[in-house]
Each structure stands twice: as structure tokens, then as C-alpha cells.
Amino acid sequence: MSDDHDHPHDQDEHPQTYHERLSIALFELLVEKGIVSAADVQAEISAMEGRTPDRAAQLVAHAWCDPAFKARLLADGSAAMREFGIDPGTMHLVVVEDTLETHNVIVCTLCSCYPRMLLGVPPGWYKSRAYRARVVREPRTVLAEFGLAIPDDVTVRVHDSTADMRYMVLPLRPPQTDGWSEGKLAALVTRDAMIGTAMVRDAALT
Amino acid sequence: MTGFALGSRVRVRAFYPPGHLRVPSYARGKTGTIERVCGTFENPERLAYGKSGDPRMLYRVRFAQSDLFDTPHASDTIDIEIYDHWLEAV
């Protein structure tokens, strides 16, 4: 490696860990061997960081307005994503639907799997040990801490992303939004509602 | 390896080998129901060590929250993706 190398790592505030050194060494070898360029890697990082939940919110609004699309989204999330014009890459998306009887929430207890192609970079709390350990053990308590009180007669379904699937919650469409445009509906849909730690707020409250 | 039908009852092997595993320990030895057949995927427990993928059938298994943790909410559930080599028919 050269002394004037230019690579996309932050100035660390702590001594480098073994795995940080390993990833830097791997990155530099790939660049030196011409397998990827630093610009390729930077472009991919920018693309990752540039993905926001906005398109996913539009997808949710479209599913609310088009029952046939909603059925396709629930049957095969990645295919419906592609149909809607969002590239799922190699991601296998499973969409789980909230109803008046069921509330869904997503976690990855083993690491921090997240539908990045759809929702972008996950929030810090999603990757925290506290969220990952607790939401499977006491989901209602965790949701209450997010400000979401789940009534006793509503079933809570936790989805643990342990393998190849990635998950998005299709939240409940709020009441009093009949006749709203997809654009106006999409503006109500938050990232947390698509993880399941929030609901889409009643339009009257917004 | 025979497949498991949708809705059939399966038990997760109570198996605690070292290494990269994709079955949370809280589900091992527990019984649930096949919620969905996800398809065939390469086994990440081999891929993690640079071995060939050894394609496996992947299932989503639904557990009653109360079978895994202490909870008064009988209808709450946890769905987990589990490869067939971790499952046995009940």
C-alpha cells in the first residue's frame, strides 16, 4: 500500500480493530489488483447512502390505492418492487401487511439485516443490541417505548430476518384519507411505519 | 431431504455447534408451524467458510411467542427463517 492512498474510511477516533484493518487491507488489495477502483467503491457507498425511504413510501401508497398491486406485493415483494420501478437487486423482499387485528414488526436478532435496497441505510437503533434482543422477548414493551400502544386484542407478529429474506411492513392506511392522491398519502408514510415501530398517523393528527 | 408442507408442525433441532449459524438460540428445540416455503438458497453456514453453498430449502416458521418467552399475550407470534437441515417433523 502507498502512503498517499486515498480510500473511503473515516479518520477513526479509536484504535483500528482487527476487522477494520482486515477490510482496509482487502479493499486496498482489490484496488491494487484492478478488480475494483476506489471510485467504484465510493460510488457504491454514495448510492447506498443516497437510498431513502421515499420510494418505499410511494410503493406503500400505491399498494393502498391499487388492490391488485397490493396482492402482487404481498405475493412477491421483489417482483412488485421491480414492477414499480425500484431495483431490488438480489434482495428477496417479503411484505407483511398490518390489519386491524395484526401488527407486524421487523428485526434481525443475529446481525442487522435490513431491506436497504428499499429503505436505505437502517437507523442506528435498529442495529443496537437492545432493540435486537428485546423486540423478540417483549415486543409490546419495546413498541410502547416507541410510543406505540398495541391493544390487547391485536396480535403482534415479530419477523426475525435470520436468513435470505428481507422484510417491509405494509402499514394500515389511516382513516379519513379517502380520495387522497398517492403523493399525498406517501407523504404520511414514515420509515419507522415500514419497520413496524410506528403506525401511519391518522391524517387528522398530522 | 423431504420437504415440509405449509402448516405442518416442525421442531428446531436443539443443536449448539460452534461457528456461523443462522438459527437464533432462542428458537432451538422449539416447535412451530411452517408459515411459508421461501425456496432454495445456498446454505450460509457453509458459504461463511468459503465452502460450496449446498443449496437448502428455506422455510419461514411461525412460533407462538408464549412458547419461546414468558408472555401473557397468547396470540403473539415470532416468524423465523430456518433451513431444512435444522428442522424435524413433529
HADDOCK unambig.tbl for C-alpha pairs under 7 A between the chains (distance, minus, plus):
assign (segid A and resid 110 and name CA) (segid B and resid 24 and name CA) 6.72 0.50 0.50
assign (segid A and resid 137 and name CA) (segid B and resid 69 and name CA) 6.04 0.50 0.50
assign (segid A and resid 155 and name CA) (segid B and resid 75 and name CA) 5.68 0.50 0.50
assign (segid A and resid 155 and name CA) (segid B and resid 76 and name CA) 5.09 0.50 0.50
assign (segid A and resid 156 and name CA) (segid B and resid 76 and name CA) 4.81 0.50 0.50
assign (segid A and resid 156 and name CA) (segid B and resid 77 and name CA) 6.41 0.50 0.50
assign (segid A and resid 157 and name CA) (segid B and resid 76 and name CA) 5.80 0.50 0.50
assign (segid A and resid 157 and name CA) (segid B and resid 77 and name CA) 4.81 0.50 0.50
assign (segid A and resid 157 and name CA) (segid B and resid 78 and name CA) 5.73 0.50 0.50
assign (segid A and resid 158 and name CA) (segid B and resid 77 and name CA) 6.19 0.50 0.50
assign (segid A and resid 158 and name CA) (segid B and resid 78 and name CA) 4.62 0.50 0.50
assign (segid A and resid 158 and name CA) (segid B and resid 79 and name CA) 6.21 0.50 0.50
assign (segid A and resid 159 and name CA) (segid B and resid 78 and name CA) 5.77 0.50 0.50
assign (segid A and resid 159 and name CA) (segid B and resid 79 and name CA) 4.81 0.50 0.50
assign (segid A and resid 159 and name CA) (segid B and resid 80 and name CA) 6.30 0.50 0.50
assign (segid A and resid 160 and name CA) (segid B and resid 79 and name CA) 6.06 0.50 0.50
assign (segid A and resid 160 and name CA) (segid B and resid 80 and name CA) 5.14 0.50 0.50
assign (segid A and resid 161 and name CA) (segid B and resid 80 and name CA) 6.71 0.50 0.50
assign (segid A and resid 161 and name CA) (segid B and resid 81 and name CA) 6.71 0.50 0.50
assign (segid A and resid 162 and name CA) (segid B and resid 22 and name CA) 5.77 0.50 0.50
assign (segid A and resid 162 and name CA) (segid B and resid 23 and name CA) 6.76 0.50 0.50
assign (segid A and resid 162 and name CA) (segid B and resid 80 and name CA) 6.39 0.50 0.50
assign (segid A and resid 162 and name CA) (segid B and resid 81 and name CA) 5.51 0.50 0.50
assign (segid A and resid 163 and name CA) (segid B and resid 22 and name CA) 6.36 0.50 0.50
assign (segid A and resid 163 and name CA) (segid B and resid 81 and name CA) 5.78 0.50 0.50
